[in-house]
Amino acid sequence: MRSVVSEAVKFQAHLVRGGLGLEEMRRLLLAYAECGDELEVKRKAFEDNLLGKTSRWIVKDMLYAFRRRFLSNSGLPPAELVGMLLRLPIPEAAKNQTLFPYFIVTDHLAERCYRDLVLSRINEPNPQLTSKEVREHLEVLSLNHPELAKWSEKLKERWSRGFLTMLRRFNLMERNPKTHLKRLWLLPEPFAFFWLWFWEQGSSFWSAAENPIWELLQVDGRRREELLIEGQLRGWWSYQRSGSIVDFQPKFPTLKEWLVNALG
């Protein structure tokens, strides 16, 4: 997975182009899991009106967002497996938590603002965030990012509102007009989804444990331990730990087999 955002990256207004489109992304993922072919998904979007849109430009923007979020080299589990998870009888909150990292790690500006404005204050007694504060932060970032300095005030306002909308749709902020930030309490299913993928890629407990995604998902060492124990209780893996000595063995050789046999 990509690391923390650096000053060298160029920020873009992805949240404005095509918007959040959470429901549309879910439809595209389900279609992709069914056929496994990007061109066929594109055909369904345009010819079968998969997204229920009347504007071809909106459909084009949604497909652009889908490719960037789910078909790029983000280091996260591939779109086919995300679509498989969305078809399973698990809580809707678990499905949304699974989608959240894809919206963050594929958008440098969203990730930077999430780290700077959300993660930095989520442990405060009464964490708040306003659209005005997001706009002000864009101004600060523009000092090192000339591409942001070129944005119009209208674009900054639209992006700031879109950022708060994203937080609300992923249950990280109270409904409008309230401004209170909400802690993300990761559920067992999305934890296992990402954990087993990272394990599958590296076959190492510590490589999975040290992945940057856990900070984005607000999983500290204590919560990770709770989720590992929960996964063992559900029969997803065996897990024992004594100090720095860890014995972790998945009950399924791949993430796909876990989806089919443990959750299916």
Secondary structure by P-SEA (a helix, b strand, c coil): ccccccccccccccccccccaaaaaaaaaaaaaacccaaaaaaaaccccccccccaaaaaaaaaaaaaccccccccccaaaaaaaaaccccaaaaaaaaccccccccaaaaaaaaacccccccccbbbbcaaaaaaaaaaaaccccccccccaaaaaaaaaaaaaaaaaaccccccccbbbbbbbccaaaaaaaaaaaaaacccaaaaaaccccccccccaaaaaaaaaaaaaaccbbbbbcccbbbbbbccccaaaaaacccc
